[in-house]
Amino acid sequence: MAAAALTKEDELHWLALRLIPGLGARKSGQLLSRFRTPQAIFRASPEELEGNGVPGSLAQTISSGCTFDDAVEQQQKMLEAGARLISFSDPAYPPRLKEIYDPPLLLFARGRVELLQSVMLGVVGTRRASAYGTAAAERLSADMAHAGLTIVSGMARGIDTAAHRSALEIGGDTVAVFGCGVDEVYPAENRKLATEIADKGLLISEYPMGGPAYPQNFPTRNRIISGMSVGVLVVEGAQYSGSAITAKMALDQQREVFAVPGNITSKMSWGPNLLIKQGAKLVQEWNDVIVELPAETRRTLVAKAQARSSAISMQTEGKQLQFDAEIGEAHRALLSVLKPDIPTHIDQLHETFDTLTSSETVAALFDLELLGLVKQLPGKNFVKVW
């Protein structure tokens, strides 16, 4: 197929093709291989389409052009949301995604489309993340984003959210793959995060504008997370969870699979621990992922990291000056007992530091939160940021 940017007319035909009921991505791909362009598919007679394996009723639907009104409506919604359409023939289409068995015909995108050409790593896990899982996802995602990888996830609660946020916090790149239209937000609590990703990263979906977040969309969506990526890192998840399904898709797509080991008494560790038993790479730090990547990919990441190293150095120096100026003995004492993976209740901290008044402890915790060194969890529990 020709690698050219879409005109509005091209876009309209691609959308009309995508919106034909009953015509899936695989059959669309087969028709494009035969007819080359959506325009040619719509010009074909029902007999020609049937001759290429399209059932009679579906061939009549295609020839009728009945989806063009819906396509015009989609174009208007894209314009209002600031979204762009990326077809399979578009040079912006992620190259690794083209390699999978059933790549989506179209991607709807909001944000920095150039990230689709970057080196991406999927980070997935449970929606019911533990303090340990959240801390591991935050630390590893931040470190890998700092190393130049683009963090890809599904913006679900738990591990996905932690991965996106930590990448953004260090100025790294992240892509969220939706199971609904990119003008919708699911879950609704991540509306602010979605806005930030659209501004600094990228939101993408194969589902049309306004598409609802149907439950069946999410397992299908996961093939895009793994398909675009060089590999998938599973942080926490039950044995038959969505993250386990994504890992299986990654294996089927011949992608690397990585896993963070977990507590053997936790059901949320069964998924990653089983993957490690089956041969997935055990990950304790970011370099466990980097060393598994091809030499050419590692060279790309080094060049990217060097390009932004001076800016990161200045930011780090500023944070260190702020840390030295604002931290005192009470702050250091609290940091010495707080752990990144085990929440500590505020009452326990009051009992541990009987030389500090309750107000002094609360004030020191507030300062540490502002500095990004401590995080408060529900129920007045606190963890140290890993």
N, C-alpha and C positions, 0 to 999 in steps of 0.2 A: 504494500500500500504506500501511497505517496506520503512523505513526511513534510506536510505543510500545515501552517496555522489555519484554523477554521475561519471561514467567512460566516456571516450571519445566515446565509442560505445553506451552507454546509451544516452549520450547527442545527438548523431547523430539521434537516433530513436525518441527522444522527439522532436527535431527540425523538422524532416520529418513529424511527426504527426501534429505539429503546422502549417506547411506550406501547408497542404492539402486544396485546395480551396473549400469553401462551408461547411467545417467541423468546426463549431463554438465551443466555449468553453464548452457550456452545453452538446452538443452531444459527444464531446471528453470525458468529465467527465463520461457520461453514459457508454461509451465503456470501459473506464479504470475500472469502477466498475465491469464490466462483465469479462474483459480479464486480468485485473490486471496490465499489463505492455504494453508499446508501441510495444515492440518486438512481443508480443502475438497477438496484433491487426494486425500487418503486416503479421504474419504467418497465420491468419485466412483466410478461403476461402471466396469468394464473397457471397456464400450461407449462411455461418455462419453470416457474417456481416449483410446481409439482414434480417436474422432471428432476429437480434437485433435492428431492426428499421432503418437501413441505406438504403437509396434509392439505386436502382440498379446501376445507373451510378456512384454514389459516392463510392459504394462498389468496383466497378471495378477500380476506381482511386486509392483507398487505396491499393488494392492488387497488382497493377502494380508497386508500389514503385517509382513512377515518381518524387517524391519530394526529393529524397536522394541527387541528384546533388546540388539542392538548399541548402540543409542542410549542405553539405560540404562547400559551399561558405559562409554560415552563420558562421560556425565554424572559418573560416579564418578571417572574419571580426571581430568576437569577440576577437580573438587573437590579432589582430592589434590594437584594441581599448582598450584592457585590461579589457574586460567585462567578466562576469560570467553568466552562465545560472542557474536559480533556478526553478526546476520543482515543481509541486504540491506535489510530494512525498519527496522532499528534506527537511531535518530538518531545513534548513534556511528559508523556506517559512513562511511568516508572519502568525501566528496562527489565528488572528482575520479575516484575509482575507478568510480563508477556510470556515468561517461560512456563507458567503453571498450566495445569490441565484446562481450567475454565476461567480465564481472566475476564474481568468485567468489560463489557463493551464500552462503557463510558464511566468517567469519574467526575463528580461535581466537587469543585474545590473552592475554598475561601482562605486566602492568606498567601504565603510565600510558596508559590508553585515550584520554584527552583529546588526546594527541598526534596522533591520526588527524584532528583538526580543524585542525591547525596547517599552516603553509606548509612543504611538504616538498620536498627536492631529493635526487634519486638520485645517488649517487657509486659508480661501478663501475670495475672494471679487472681486470687479470690476477692470477692466484694466484701467479705467479712474478715479483713486482715487483722492479725494480732499486732501488738506493739513491735514485736520482733520483725514480722514481715514488712510492716510499714517502714521501719528504720532501715531494713536491708534494701528495700526498693528505692528509698530516697537516696541512700548513700551510693549504691551502685549506679543508679540512673544519673546522678549528678557527676560522678567520676567518669562514666562512659561518655556523657555529653561533653565534659571538659576535654576528653581525649579525642573529640571530633565526631563521634557517632551521633546520628539523629535518632532520638528515642521515639519509637512508635508504640501506641497502645490504643485502647478503645474508649477512654474517658469514663469508664464505669467507676462506681464507688470502690474504695479500698486501694489495691495495688496499682491499678491503672492511674487513678488520680494522683497518688504519691509519685509515680514515675514522671507524669507530665509536669507537675508542680516543681519537683526538684530540678528538672532540666531547665525550666524557665528561670528559676531562682539564680542559677549560676550563669545565666546568659547563653545557655545552650539551645539547641534546636530540637523541636518535638513536633510530631504529626499525630493527630487524633483521627481514627477511622470510625465513622459513625455507623450505627445500624438503623438510621433514619435519615431524613433529608438534612443537608448541612445548614438549613435555616431553622431547624428544630434543635432542641437541647434535651438530651436524656442522659442521666437524671437531671431534673430541673435544678437541683441544688448546685450543679456545676455550671450554671449560666455564666457566672463571672469568669470561671476558668476557660470556658469556651470562647468568650470575648477576647481574653488575653492570648489564647492560642491563635485565634484568627488574626490578631494584630502582630504577634511575634513569631508564630509558627505556621501550621497549616491544618485545616480541617478538610477531610475528604469523605466522600460516600459514593457508593454505586446506586443509591436510591434517589429517586427524583425529588425535587424541591417539594417540601410539605409532606413528604412520606412519613407515616407514623412509625414509632419504634415497636414493631411487632416482635414478639419473643423469638419467632423463627428466623428473624433477620440476623441475630447475633452470631450463631454458629457459622452462618454463611459469610458474614462480615469478617470472621477471624482468618479466613483464607487469604484475605488481602493483607492483614497485618503480617502474617508469615511470608506471603508471597513477595512482598516488597522488600523484605529484610534479608540480611546475610545470615541471620539466625534469630532464635527466640529464646529469651531468658524467662524461665518460670520461677516465681518467687514463692508463692504459697497457693495451695489449691487441693481440693479433695481428689480422690482417685479418678472419679468420673466427671470432673468439673469442666467448665468451659476452657480453662487454661490447659487441661489435659488434651482436650480436643484440638486446641491450637497447636500443641506440641506434636500431635500425630500428623496434623496437616503439614507442619514444617518438615517432618521426616519424609512424608510422601512427596514433598516438593524438593527434597534433597537439600534442605537447609540445616545449619548447625542447630543443635538443641542444647541449651545450658540450663542448669537448675541450682537453686540455692538450697542447701541441706537444711532440714528443720528438726524440731523436737519430735522424737519418735512416738511420744504419747499424744501428739496433737493430730487430729484428722486432717487439718489443713496442711500438714507436712507429708501426707501419704502420696500426693501427686508428685511433687518434686523428688522425694526420696526414692520412689519407684522408678522414675525416669533415670536417676543416677545409677540404680541397680541395673537398668537396661542399657546403660552405656552413655547417657548424657554427661556432658562435661560439668563437674562440680565447680561451682563458682564461690570463692571467698572474697575476691577483690576484682576490680575492673580488668586487671591485666590477664586474668584467667580467660576472659573473653577475647581480648585483643590478640593474644598469641595464637589463637586458633584460626584467625583470619588469614586469607592469602597474602603473600608478600606485597603484591601490588596494592591491595586494599590498605595494608598497614602504612605504606608509603603515602597514600592519599591522606590518611588520617594525620600523619606526622606533619605534612605540609599545611593542613588546615589548622592544626594546633599551633604551629609556629606563627601563622599569620595573625592569630589573636592573642599570642602569649604576652605581648607588651601591655595590652589593655588589661588583661587578667592580673598581671603583676602589680599594676597601679591600684586596681581595686583591692587586691589582697593587702597591700601596704596600708591603704586607707582604713580597712577593717581592723588591721592589727593595732593601728594608732587609736582607733575608737575603743577597742577592747582594753588596751592598757590604761586608757584614761577613765573608763567607767567601771571597771571591775574592782571589787574590794575583797576583804577577807571573808565576808559573809557569802559573797558570790562564789568564791573559790571553794569554800567549805561545802556548799550545796552541790557544786559540780563534782566534788570528790565522792559523793554518795549516790547521786542519781545515775541511773543506767539507761542505755539506749533501748534495751529490749524488755525491761521489766518496769512497769509503772510503779511509782511510789506515791502513796497518798499524802496529802498535805499534813494530816494529823501525825503521821509517822515522822515527817520532817520536823515538826514542832517538838516531838519527843526526843528526837536525835540531837537537836541543837537547843538544849535548854538554856544556853547562855544568850540566845537570841530571843527577843520578844516576837509574838505572833506577827505584829505589824512589820518588824524588820525582815522576817522570813518572807512574808508576802511581797514586800517591796523588792527584795533581792530577786525573787522568782520573776517578778514583773520585768525587772531590768534585764534578766537573762533571756526572757522571751523576746524582748525588743531587739536584743543583740543576735537573736537566732540561734542561741545555744541551748535553749530549753523549750519544750513544747508541752502545753497543757492538754490533757485528754479529758473526756467526760468523767464526771464524778470527782473533780478536784484531784486528779492523778497527774503526775508529771514524769516526763522522760527526758534524758539528755539527748540532744540531736547528735546523731552518730557522725 
